Amino acid sequence: MPERTYEVKTVGVDYECDACHAGTMQQTGIMLPSDPPWWRHKCSNCGLVEDLRQKYPTVRWERVLTA
Ligand SMILES: [Zn+2]
């Protein structure tokens, strides 16, 4: 299978609070061991505690679509 390269851009990803929609979920450093693990987060605005499958904020790479 020959390799092909493509251009990517880096994006930061916040997780908006499900309760107040004003704050963002911030990782607390607490991991709940399961497979896959849960990561405990706390809202920066209302303090809602929620366990998520990924740590936020995070960084992703997205493919740059060229016409
Ligand atoms: Zn909130």
N, CA, C, O and the ligand as a Tripos MOL2 file, in Angstrom:
@<TRIPOS>MOLECULE
protein
  269   267    68     0     0
PROTEIN
NO_CHARGES

@<TRIPOS>ATOM
      1 N           0.8530   -1.2080    0.0000 N.3       1 MET1
      2 CA          0.0000    0.0000    0.0000 C.3       1 MET1
      3 C           0.8770    1.2410    0.0000 C.2       1 MET1
      4 O           1.5440    1.5080    0.9990 O.2       1 MET1
      5 N           0.9000    2.0060   -1.0790 N.am      2 PRO2
      6 CA          1.7630    3.1980   -1.1230 C.3       2 PRO2
      7 C           1.2580    4.2780   -0.1850 C.2       2 PRO2
      8 O           0.0550    4.4250    0.0260 O.2       2 PRO2
      9 N           2.1740    5.0140    0.3620 N.am      3 GLU3
     10 CA          1.8090    6.1050    1.2680 C.3       3 GLU3
     11 C           1.4410    7.3560    0.4940 C.2       3 GLU3
     12 O           1.9740    7.6280   -0.5820 O.2       3 GLU3
     13 N           0.5180    8.1050    1.0680 N.am      4 ARG4
     14 CA          0.1720    9.4110    0.5180 C.3       4 ARG4
     15 C           0.1430   10.3940    1.6700 C.2       4 ARG4
     16 O          -0.3460   10.0530    2.7470 O.2       4 ARG4
     17 N           0.6320   11.5650    1.4860 N.am      5 THR5
     18 CA          0.6000   12.5560    2.5590 C.3       5 THR5
     19 C          -0.4510   13.6070    2.2400 C.2       5 THR5
     20 O          -0.8190   13.8260    1.0860 O.2       5 THR5
     21 N          -0.9160   14.2410    3.2900 N.am      6 TYR6
     22 CA         -1.8660   15.3310    3.1010 C.3       6 TYR6
     23 C          -1.6050   16.3840    4.1580 C.2       6 TYR6
     24 O          -0.9870   16.1140    5.1880 O.2       6 TYR6
     25 N          -2.0800   17.5780    3.8910 N.am      7 GLU7
     26 CA         -1.8430   18.7010    4.7950 C.3       7 GLU7
     27 C          -2.8090   18.6280    5.9650 C.2       7 GLU7
     28 O          -3.9720   18.2650    5.7910 O.2       7 GLU7
     29 N          -2.3310   18.9720    7.1620 N.am      8 VAL8
     30 CA         -3.2030   18.9910    8.3290 C.3       8 VAL8
     31 C          -3.1220   20.3530    9.0080 C.2       8 VAL8
     32 O          -2.1510   21.0920    8.8480 O.2       8 VAL8
     33 N          -4.1530   20.6580    9.7570 N.am      9 LYS9
     34 CA         -4.1120   21.8410   10.6120 C.3       9 LYS9
     35 C          -4.3910   21.3900   12.0440 C.2       9 LYS9
     36 O          -5.0940   20.4070   12.2770 O.2       9 LYS9
     37 N          -3.8280   22.1260   12.9870 N.am     10 THR10
     38 CA         -4.0090   21.8120   14.3940 C.3      10 THR10
     39 C          -5.1600   22.6310   14.9540 C.2      10 THR10
     40 O          -5.2070   23.8450   14.7580 O.2      10 THR10
     41 N          -6.0810   21.9900   15.6410 N.am     11 VAL11
     42 CA         -7.1990   22.6990   16.2510 C.3      11 VAL11
     43 C          -7.2760   22.3270   17.7310 C.2      11 VAL11
     44 O          -7.0180   21.1850   18.1130 O.2      11 VAL11
     45 N          -7.6340   23.3070   18.5500 N.am     12 GLY12
     46 CA         -7.9040   23.0510   19.9540 C.3      12 GLY12
     47 C          -9.3780   22.7140   20.1250 C.2      12 GLY12
     48 O         -10.2280   23.2890   19.4450 O.2      12 GLY12
     49 N          -9.6920   21.7850   21.0300 N.am     13 VAL13
     50 CA        -11.0680   21.3280   21.2040 C.3      13 VAL13
     51 C         -11.4890   21.5090   22.6580 C.2      13 VAL13
     52 O         -10.8980   20.9200   23.5630 O.2      13 VAL13
     53 N         -12.5180   22.3300   22.8720 N.am     14 ASP14
     54 CA        -13.1450   22.4630   24.1810 C.3      14 ASP14
     55 C         -14.3940   21.6060   24.2350 C.2      14 ASP14
     56 O         -14.9980   21.3170   23.2020 O.2      14 ASP14
     57 N         -14.7880   21.1960   25.4420 N.am     15 TYR15
     58 CA        -16.0420   20.4590   25.6170 C.3      15 TYR15
     59 C         -16.9920   21.3640   26.3880 C.2      15 TYR15
     60 O         -16.7680   21.6690   27.5590 O.2      15 TYR15
     61 N         -18.0510   21.7850   25.7150 N.am     16 GLU16
     62 CA        -19.0030   22.7080   26.3290 C.3      16 GLU16
     63 C         -19.7990   22.0030   27.4140 C.2      16 GLU16
     64 O         -20.1950   20.8480   27.2580 O.2      16 GLU16
     65 N         -20.0290   22.7090   28.5170 N.am     17 CYS17
     66 CA        -20.7800   22.1340   29.6400 C.3      17 CYS17
     67 C         -22.2010   21.7770   29.2050 C.2      17 CYS17
     68 O         -22.8960   22.5840   28.5870 O.2      17 CYS17
     69 N         -22.6200   20.5560   29.5390 N.am     18 ASP18
     70 CA        -23.9630   20.0910   29.1740 C.3      18 ASP18
     71 C         -25.0480   20.8030   29.9650 C.2      18 ASP18
     72 O         -26.2010   20.8420   29.5340 O.2      18 ASP18
     73 N         -24.6980   21.3660   31.1130 N.am     19 ALA19
     74 CA        -25.7040   21.9600   31.9920 C.3      19 ALA19
     75 C         -25.8960   23.4450   31.7030 C.2      19 ALA19
     76 O         -27.0240   23.8750   31.4620 O.2      19 ALA19
     77 N         -24.8430   24.2280   31.7200 N.am     20 CYS20
     78 CA        -24.9960   25.6820   31.6030 C.3      20 CYS20
     79 C         -24.6570   26.2050   30.2150 C.2      20 CYS20
     80 O         -25.0080   27.3380   29.8850 O.2      20 CYS20
     81 N         -23.9900   25.4130   29.4060 N.am     21 HIS21
     82 CA        -23.6050   25.8010   28.0410 C.3      21 HIS21
     83 C         -22.7880   27.0930   28.0090 C.2      21 HIS21
     84 O         -22.6180   27.6890   26.9460 O.2      21 HIS21
     85 N         -22.2890   27.5210   29.1470 N.am     22 ALA22
     86 CA        -21.4960   28.7500   29.2190 C.3      22 ALA22
     87 C         -20.0330   28.4220   29.4990 C.2      22 ALA22
     88 O         -19.1290   29.0280   28.9250 O.2      22 ALA22
     89 N         -19.8150   27.4670   30.3790 N.am     23 GLY23
     90 CA        -18.4520   27.0880   30.7330 C.3      23 GLY23
     91 C         -17.9650   25.9400   29.8700 C.2      23 GLY23
     92 O         -18.7050   25.3870   29.0570 O.2      23 GLY23
     93 N         -16.6960   25.5960   30.0690 N.am     24 THR24
     94 CA        -16.1290   24.4330   29.3900 C.3      24 THR24
     95 C         -15.6320   23.4530   30.4390 C.2      24 THR24
     96 O         -15.2570   23.8360   31.5460 O.2      24 THR24
     97 N         -15.6390   22.1790   30.0650 N.am     25 MET25
     98 CA        -15.2320   21.1300   30.9930 C.3      25 MET25
     99 C         -13.7040   21.0700   31.0470 C.2      25 MET25
    100 O         -13.0280   20.9870   30.0220 O.2      25 MET25
    101 N         -13.1890   21.1130   32.2640 N.am     26 GLN26
    102 CA        -11.7470   21.1010   32.4710 C.3      26 GLN26
    103 C         -11.3630   19.8190   33.1970 C.2      26 GLN26
    104 O         -11.9860   19.4500   34.1930 O.2      26 GLN26
    105 N         -10.3440   19.1480   32.7000 N.am     27 GLN27
    106 CA         -9.9210   17.9010   33.3400 C.3      27 GLN27
    107 C          -9.3780   18.1700   34.7380 C.2      27 GLN27
    108 O          -8.7070   19.1730   34.9810 O.2      27 GLN27
    109 N          -9.6840   17.2540   35.6490 N.am     28 THR28
    110 CA         -9.2760   17.4130   37.0470 C.3      28 THR28
    111 C          -8.0280   16.6020   37.3620 C.2      28 THR28
    112 O          -7.4460   16.7500   38.4370 O.2      28 THR28
    113 N          -7.6140   15.7500   36.4350 N.am     29 GLY29
    114 CA         -6.4770   14.8780   36.7000 C.3      29 GLY29
    115 C          -6.8810   13.5570   37.3090 C.2      29 GLY29
    116 O          -6.0450   12.6820   37.5330 O.2      29 GLY29
    117 N          -8.1970   13.4110   37.5820 N.am     30 ILE30
    118 CA         -8.6820   12.1530   38.1620 C.3      30 ILE30
    119 C          -9.1130   11.2150   37.0410 C.2      30 ILE30
    120 O          -9.9140   11.5860   36.1830 O.2      30 ILE30
    121 N          -8.5740    9.9930   37.0560 N.am     31 MET31
    122 CA         -8.9460    8.9740   36.0880 C.3      31 MET31
    123 C          -9.6840    7.8610   36.7980 C.2      31 MET31
    124 O          -9.2330    7.3640   37.8300 O.2      31 MET31
    125 N         -10.8370    7.4650   36.2350 N.am     32 LEU32
    126 CA        -11.5750    6.3440   36.7890 C.3      32 LEU32
    127 C         -11.2100    5.1060   35.9810 C.2      32 LEU32
    128 O         -11.5420    5.0040   34.8000 O.2      32 LEU32
    129 N         -10.5250    4.1660   36.6270 N.am     33 PRO33
    130 CA         -9.9960    3.0360   35.8680 C.3      33 PRO33
    131 C         -11.1000    2.1210   35.3420 C.2      33 PRO33
    132 O         -11.8120    1.4770   36.1130 O.2      33 PRO33
    133 N         -11.2240    2.0770   34.0600 N.am     34 SER34
    134 CA        -12.0680    1.0980   33.3760 C.3      34 SER34
    135 C         -11.4520    0.9690   31.9980 C.2      34 SER34
    136 O         -10.4300    1.6010   31.7290 O.2      34 SER34
    137 N         -12.0190    0.1950   31.1380 N.am     35 ASP35
    138 CA        -11.4080   -0.0220   29.8300 C.3      35 ASP35
    139 C         -12.4300    0.2560   28.7400 C.2      35 ASP35
    140 O         -13.2820   -0.5970   28.4940 O.2      35 ASP35
    141 N         -12.3900    1.4220   28.0650 N.am     36 PRO36
    142 CA        -11.4320    2.5250   28.2530 C.3      36 PRO36
    143 C         -11.7530    3.3500   29.4920 C.2      36 PRO36
    144 O         -12.8810    3.2990   29.9830 O.2      36 PRO36
    145 N         -10.7930    4.1060   30.0070 N.am     37 PRO37
    146 CA        -11.0070    4.8370   31.2540 C.3      37 PRO37
    147 C         -11.9290    6.0460   31.0910 C.2      37 PRO37
    148 O         -12.1310    6.5490   29.9860 O.2      37 PRO37
    149 N         -12.4790    6.4980   32.2130 N.am     38 TRP38
    150 CA        -13.2110    7.7580   32.2660 C.3      38 TRP38
    151 C         -12.3020    8.8070   32.8790 C.2      38 TRP38
    152 O         -11.4840    8.5160   33.7520 O.2      38 TRP38
    153 N         -12.4660   10.0450   32.4000 N.am     39 TRP39
    154 CA        -11.6860   11.1610   32.9420 C.3      39 TRP39
    155 C         -12.6400   12.1470   33.5870 C.2      39 TRP39
    156 O         -13.5910   12.6120   32.9570 O.2      39 TRP39
    157 N         -12.3810   12.4650   34.8510 N.am     40 ARG40
    158 CA        -13.2700   13.3740   35.5700 C.3      40 ARG40
    159 C         -13.0000   14.8260   35.1850 C.2      40 ARG40
    160 O         -11.8540   15.2730   35.1360 O.2      40 ARG40
    161 N         -14.0720   15.5410   34.9180 N.am     41 HIS41
    162 CA        -13.9880   16.9500   34.5160 C.3      41 HIS41
    163 C         -14.8990   17.7920   35.3960 C.2      41 HIS41
    164 O         -15.8430   17.2970   36.0120 O.2      41 HIS41
    165 N         -14.5840   19.0770   35.4340 N.am     42 LYS42
    166 CA        -15.4070   20.0190   36.1780 C.3      42 LYS42
    167 C         -15.6330   21.2520   35.3150 C.2      42 LYS42
    168 O         -14.7090   21.7520   34.6730 O.2      42 LYS42
    169 N         -16.8830   21.7420   35.3070 N.am     43 CYS43
    170 CA        -17.2120   22.9160   34.5100 C.3      43 CYS43
    171 C         -16.5530   24.1580   35.0940 C.2      43 CYS43
    172 O         -16.5430   24.3590   36.3090 O.2      43 CYS43
    173 N         -16.0000   24.9940   34.2050 N.am     44 SER44
    174 CA        -15.3190   26.2130   34.6460 C.3      44 SER44
    175 C         -16.3060   27.2850   35.0920 C.2      44 SER44
    176 O         -15.9130   28.2740   35.7110 O.2      44 SER44
    177 N         -17.5820   27.0920   34.7820 N.am     45 ASN45
    178 CA        -18.5880   28.1050   35.1220 C.3      45 ASN45
    179 C         -19.4850   27.6680   36.2770 C.2      45 ASN45
    180 O         -19.5710   28.3670   37.2870 O.2      45 ASN45
    181 N         -20.1610   26.5130   36.1430 N.am     46 CYS46
    182 CA        -21.1550   26.1180   37.1520 C.3      46 CYS46
    183 C         -20.6590   25.0240   38.0870 C.2      46 CYS46
    184 O         -21.3250   24.7090   39.0730 O.2      46 CYS46
    185 N         -19.5080   24.4430   37.7950 N.am     47 GLY47
    186 CA        -18.9490   23.4550   38.6960 C.3      47 GLY47
    187 C         -19.4740   22.0480   38.5080 C.2      47 GLY47
    188 O         -19.1580   21.1590   39.2990 O.2      47 GLY47
    189 N         -20.2790   21.8290   37.4650 N.am     48 LEU48
    190 CA        -20.7810   20.4770   37.1750 C.3      48 LEU48
    191 C         -19.6150   19.5010   37.0410 C.2      48 LEU48
    192 O         -18.6260   19.7910   36.3680 O.2      48 LEU48
    193 N         -19.7400   18.3490   37.6850 N.am     49 VAL49
    194 CA        -18.7250   17.3100   37.5720 C.3      49 VAL49
    195 C         -19.2580   16.2300   36.6320 C.2      49 VAL49
    196 O         -20.3600   15.7120   36.8130 O.2      49 VAL49
    197 N         -18.4530   15.9070   35.6290 N.am     50 GLU50
    198 CA        -18.8760   14.9120   34.6510 C.3      50 GLU50
    199 C         -17.6690   14.0740   34.2480 C.2      50 GLU50
    200 O         -16.5480   14.5750   34.1600 O.2      50 GLU50
    201 N         -17.9180   12.7850   34.0050 N.am     51 ASP51
    202 CA        -16.8550   11.8830   33.5650 C.3      51 ASP51
    203 C         -16.9640   11.6880   32.0620 C.2      51 ASP51
    204 O         -18.0200   11.3250   31.5430 O.2      51 ASP51
    205 N         -15.8610   11.9340   31.3750 N.am     52 LEU52
    206 CA        -15.8500   11.8840   29.9120 C.3      52 LEU52
    207 C         -14.8290   10.8610   29.4440 C.2      52 LEU52
    208 O         -13.8950   10.5190   30.1690 O.2      52 LEU52
    209 N         -15.0200   10.3760   28.2190 N.am     53 ARG53
    210 CA        -14.1300    9.3620   27.6470 C.3      53 ARG53
    211 C         -12.8010    9.9210   27.1770 C.2      53 ARG53
    212 O         -11.8300    9.1860   26.9990 O.2      53 ARG53
    213 N         -12.7710   11.2500   26.9740 N.am     54 GLN54
    214 CA        -11.5270   11.8810   26.5580 C.3      54 GLN54
    215 C         -11.2200   13.0180   27.5050 C.2      54 GLN54
    216 O         -12.0980   13.5170   28.2080 O.2      54 GLN54
    217 N          -9.9610   13.4220   27.5160 N.am     55 LYS55
    218 CA         -9.5590   14.5590   28.3290 C.3      55 LYS55
    219 C          -9.7400   15.8430   27.5280 C.2      55 LYS55
    220 O          -9.3520   15.9240   26.3630 O.2      55 LYS55
    221 N         -10.3320   16.8390   28.1710 N.am     56 TYR56
    222 CA        -10.5130   18.1580   27.5460 C.3      56 TYR56
    223 C          -9.9280   19.2280   28.4400 C.2      56 TYR56
    224 O          -9.8860   19.0330   29.6550 O.2      56 TYR56
    225 N          -9.4630   20.3730   27.8930 N.am     57 PRO57
    226 CA         -9.3580   20.6190   26.4470 C.3      57 PRO57
    227 C          -8.3090   19.7120   25.8150 C.2      57 PRO57
    228 O          -7.4070   19.2080   26.4850 O.2      57 PRO57
    229 N          -8.4540   19.5180   24.5010 N.am     58 THR58
    230 CA         -7.5290   18.6480   23.8000 C.3      58 THR58
    231 C          -7.1380   19.2890   22.4680 C.2      58 THR58
    232 O          -7.6800   20.3200   22.0710 O.2      58 THR58
    233 N          -6.2160   18.6700   21.8140 N.am     59 VAL59
    234 CA         -5.7380   19.1620   20.5230 C.3      59 VAL59
    235 C          -5.9230   18.0530   19.4950 C.2      59 VAL59
    236 O          -5.6390   16.8870   19.7680 O.2      59 VAL59
    237 N          -6.3880   18.4170   18.3430 N.am     60 ARG60
    238 CA         -6.5670   17.4410   17.2640 C.3      60 ARG60
    239 C          -5.9560   17.9540   15.9830 C.2      60 ARG60
    240 O          -5.6820   19.1440   15.8270 O.2      60 ARG60
    241 N          -5.7550   17.0430   15.0890 N.am     61 TRP61
    242 CA         -5.3000   17.3900   13.7490 C.3      61 TRP61
    243 C          -6.4200   17.0660   12.7730 C.2      61 TRP61
    244 O          -6.9850   15.9720   12.7860 O.2      61 TRP61
    245 N          -6.7240   18.0350   11.9340 N.am     62 GLU62
    246 CA         -7.7550   17.8250   10.9310 C.3      62 GLU62
    247 C          -7.1490   17.9460    9.5470 C.2      62 GLU62
    248 O          -6.2530   18.7530    9.3000 O.2      62 GLU62
    249 N          -7.6630   17.1260    8.6620 N.am     63 ARG63
    250 CA         -7.1970   17.1840    7.2790 C.3      63 ARG63
    251 C          -7.6340   18.4960    6.6310 C.2      63 ARG63
    252 O          -8.7880   18.9070    6.7540 O.2      63 ARG63
    253 N          -6.7120   19.1360    5.9500 N.am     64 VAL64
    254 CA         -7.0420   20.3540    5.2170 C.3      64 VAL64
    255 C          -7.5700   19.9400    3.8500 C.2      64 VAL64
    256 O          -6.8740   19.2980    3.0630 O.2      64 VAL64
    257 N          -8.8090   20.3190    3.5880 N.am     65 LEU65
    258 CA         -9.4190   19.9620    2.3210 C.3      65 LEU65
    259 C          -9.0220   20.9800    1.2600 C.2      65 LEU65
    260 O          -9.2550   22.1800    1.4050 O.2      65 LEU65
    261 N          -8.4310   20.4850    0.2160 N.am     66 THR66
    262 CA         -8.0310   21.3590   -0.8790 C.3      66 THR66
    263 C          -8.8840   21.0530   -2.0940 C.2      66 THR66
    264 O          -9.0960   19.8940   -2.4520 O.2      66 THR66
    265 N          -9.3620   22.0980   -2.7120 N.am     67 ALA67
    266 CA        -10.2850   21.9120   -3.8390 C.3      67 ALA67
    267 C          -9.5360   21.4050   -5.0700 C.2      67 ALA67
    268 O         -10.1450   21.1890   -6.1180 O.2      67 ALA67
    269 ZN        -21.5390   24.4420   33.4980 Zn       68 ZN68
@<TRIPOS>BOND
     1     1     2 1
     2     2     3 1
     3     3     4 2
     4     3     5 am
     5     5     6 1
     6     6     7 1
     7     7     8 2
     8     7     9 am
     9     9    10 1
    10    10    11 1
    11    11    12 2
    12    11    13 am
    13    13    14 1
    14    14    15 1
    15    15    16 2
    16    15    17 am
    17    17    18 1
    18    18    19 1
    19    19    20 2
    20    19    21 am
    21    21    22 1
    22    22    23 1
    23    23    24 2
    24    23    25 am
    25    25    26 1
    26    26    27 1
    27    27    28 2
    28    27    29 am
    29    29    30 1
    30    30    31 1
    31    31    32 2
    32    31    33 am
    33    33    34 1
    34    34    35 1
    35    35    36 2
    36    35    37 am
    37    37    38 1
    38    38    39 1
    39    39    40 2
    40    39    41 am
    41    41    42 1
    42    42    43 1
    43    43    44 2
    44    43    45 am
    45    45    46 1
    46    46    47 1
    47    47    48 2
    48    47    49 am
    49    49    50 1
    50    50    51 1
    51    51    52 2
    52    51    53 am
    53    53    54 1
    54    54    55 1
    55    55    56 2
    56    55    57 am
    57    57    58 1
    58    58    59 1
    59    59    60 2
    60    59    61 am
    61    61    62 1
    62    62    63 1
    63    63    64 2
    64    63    65 am
    65    65    66 1
    66    66    67 1
    67    67    68 2
    68    67    69 am
    69    69    70 1
    70    70    71 1
    71    71    72 2
    72    71    73 am
    73    73    74 1
    74    74    75 1
    75    75    76 2
    76    75    77 am
    77    77    78 1
    78    78    79 1
    79    79    80 2
    80    79    81 am
    81    81    82 1
    82    82    83 1
    83    83    84 2
    84    83    85 am
    85    85    86 1
    86    86    87 1
    87    87    88 2
    88    87    89 am
    89    89    90 1
    90    90    91 1
    91    91    92 2
    92    91    93 am
    93    93    94 1
    94    94    95 1
    95    95    96 2
    96    95    97 am
    97    97    98 1
    98    98    99 1
    99    99   100 2
   100    99   101 am
   101   101   102 1
   102   102   103 1
   103   103   104 2
   104   103   105 am
   105   105   106 1
   106   106   107 1
   107   107   108 2
   108   107   109 am
   109   109   110 1
   110   110   111 1
   111   111   112 2
   112   111   113 am
   113   113   114 1
   114   114   115 1
   115   115   116 2
   116   115   117 am
   117   117   118 1
   118   118   119 1
   119   119   120 2
   120   119   121 am
   121   121   122 1
   122   122   123 1
   123   123   124 2
   124   123   125 am
   125   125   126 1
   126   126   127 1
   127   127   128 2
   128   127   129 am
   129   129   130 1
   130   130   131 1
   131   131   132 2
   132   131   133 am
   133   133   134 1
   134   134   135 1
   135   135   136 2
   136   135   137 am
   137   137   138 1
   138   138   139 1
   139   139   140 2
   140   139   141 am
   141   141   142 1
   142   142   143 1
   143   143   144 2
   144   143   145 am
   145   145   146 1
   146   146   147 1
   147   147   148 2
   148   147   149 am
   149   149   150 1
   150   150   151 1
   151   151   152 2
   152   151   153 am
   153   153   154 1
   154   154   155 1
   155   155   156 2
   156   155   157 am
   157   157   158 1
   158   158   159 1
   159   159   160 2
   160   159   161 am
   161   161   162 1
   162   162   163 1
   163   163   164 2
   164   163   165 am
   165   165   166 1
   166   166   167 1
   167   167   168 2
   168   167   169 am
   169   169   170 1
   170   170   171 1
   171   171   172 2
   172   171   173 am
   173   173   174 1
   174   174   175 1
   175   175   176 2
   176   175   177 am
   177   177   178 1
   178   178   179 1
   179   179   180 2
   180   179   181 am
   181   181   182 1
   182   182   183 1
   183   183   184 2
   184   183   185 am
   185   185   186 1
   186   186   187 1
   187   187   188 2
   188   187   189 am
   189   189   190 1
   190   190   191 1
   191   191   192 2
   192   191   193 am
   193   193   194 1
   194   194   195 1
   195   195   196 2
   196   195   197 am
   197   197   198 1
   198   198   199 1
   199   199   200 2
   200   199   201 am
   201   201   202 1
   202   202   203 1
   203   203   204 2
   204   203   205 am
   205   205   206 1
   206   206   207 1
   207   207   208 2
   208   207   209 am
   209   209   210 1
   210   210   211 1
   211   211   212 2
   212   211   213 am
   213   213   214 1
   214   214   215 1
   215   215   216 2
   216   215   217 am
   217   217   218 1
   218   218   219 1
   219   219   220 2
   220   219   221 am
   221   221   222 1
   222   222   223 1
   223   223   224 2
   224   223   225 am
   225   225   226 1
   226   226   227 1
   227   227   228 2
   228   227   229 am
   229   229   230 1
   230   230   231 1
   231   231   232 2
   232   231   233 am
   233   233   234 1
   234   234   235 1
   235   235   236 2
   236   235   237 am
   237   237   238 1
   238   238   239 1
   239   239   240 2
   240   239   241 am
   241   241   242 1
   242   242   243 1
   243   243   244 2
   244   243   245 am
   245   245   246 1
   246   246   247 1
   247   247   248 2
   248   247   249 am
   249   249   250 1
   250   250   251 1
   251   251   252 2
   252   251   253 am
   253   253   254 1
   254   254   255 1
   255   255   256 2
   256   255   257 am
   257   257   258 1
   258   258   259 1
   259   259   260 2
   260   259   261 am
   261   261   262 1
   262   262   263 1
   263   263   264 2
   264   263   265 am
   265   265   266 1
   266   266   267 1
   267   267   268 2
@<TRIPOS>SUBSTRUCTURE
     1 MET1         2 RESIDUE 1 A MET
     2 PRO2         6 RESIDUE 1 A PRO
     3 GLU3        10 RESIDUE 1 A GLU
     4 ARG4        14 RESIDUE 1 A ARG
     5 THR5        18 RESIDUE 1 A THR
     6 TYR6        22 RESIDUE 1 A TYR
     7 GLU7        26 RESIDUE 1 A GLU
     8 VAL8        30 RESIDUE 1 A VAL
     9 LYS9        34 RESIDUE 1 A LYS
    10 THR10       38 RESIDUE 1 A THR
    11 VAL11       42 RESIDUE 1 A VAL
    12 GLY12       46 RESIDUE 1 A GLY
    13 VAL13       50 RESIDUE 1 A VAL
    14 ASP14       54 RESIDUE 1 A ASP
    15 TYR15       58 RESIDUE 1 A TYR
    16 GLU16       62 RESIDUE 1 A GLU
    17 CYS17       66 RESIDUE 1 A CYS
    18 ASP18       70 RESIDUE 1 A ASP
    19 ALA19       74 RESIDUE 1 A ALA
    20 CYS20       78 RESIDUE 1 A CYS
    21 HIS21       82 RESIDUE 1 A HIS
    22 ALA22       86 RESIDUE 1 A ALA
    23 GLY23       90 RESIDUE 1 A GLY
    24 THR24       94 RESIDUE 1 A THR
    25 MET25       98 RESIDUE 1 A MET
    26 GLN26      102 RESIDUE 1 A GLN
    27 GLN27      106 RESIDUE 1 A GLN
    28 THR28      110 RESIDUE 1 A THR
    29 GLY29      114 RESIDUE 1 A GLY
    30 ILE30      118 RESIDUE 1 A ILE
    31 MET31      122 RESIDUE 1 A MET
    32 LEU32      126 RESIDUE 1 A LEU
    33 PRO33      130 RESIDUE 1 A PRO
    34 SER34      134 RESIDUE 1 A SER
    35 ASP35      138 RESIDUE 1 A ASP
    36 PRO36      142 RESIDUE 1 A PRO
    37 PRO37      146 RESIDUE 1 A PRO
    38 TRP38      150 RESIDUE 1 A TRP
    39 TRP39      154 RESIDUE 1 A TRP
    40 ARG40      158 RESIDUE 1 A ARG
    41 HIS41      162 RESIDUE 1 A HIS
    42 LYS42      166 RESIDUE 1 A LYS
    43 CYS43      170 RESIDUE 1 A CYS
    44 SER44      174 RESIDUE 1 A SER
    45 ASN45      178 RESIDUE 1 A ASN
    46 CYS46      182 RESIDUE 1 A CYS
    47 GLY47      186 RESIDUE 1 A GLY
    48 LEU48      190 RESIDUE 1 A LEU
    49 VAL49      194 RESIDUE 1 A VAL
    50 GLU50      198 RESIDUE 1 A GLU
    51 ASP51      202 RESIDUE 1 A ASP
    52 LEU52      206 RESIDUE 1 A LEU
    53 ARG53      210 RESIDUE 1 A ARG
    54 GLN54      214 RESIDUE 1 A GLN
    55 LYS55      218 RESIDUE 1 A LYS
    56 TYR56      222 RESIDUE 1 A TYR
    57 PRO57      226 RESIDUE 1 A PRO
    58 THR58      230 RESIDUE 1 A THR
    59 VAL59      234 RESIDUE 1 A VAL
    60 ARG60      238 RESIDUE 1 A ARG
    61 TRP61      242 RESIDUE 1 A TRP
    62 GLU62      246 RESIDUE 1 A GLU
    63 ARG63      250 RESIDUE 1 A ARG
    64 VAL64      254 RESIDUE 1 A VAL
    65 LEU65      258 RESIDUE 1 A LEU
    66 THR66      262 RESIDUE 1 A THR
    67 ALA67      266 RESIDUE 1 A ALA
    68 ZN68       269 GROUP 0 **** ****
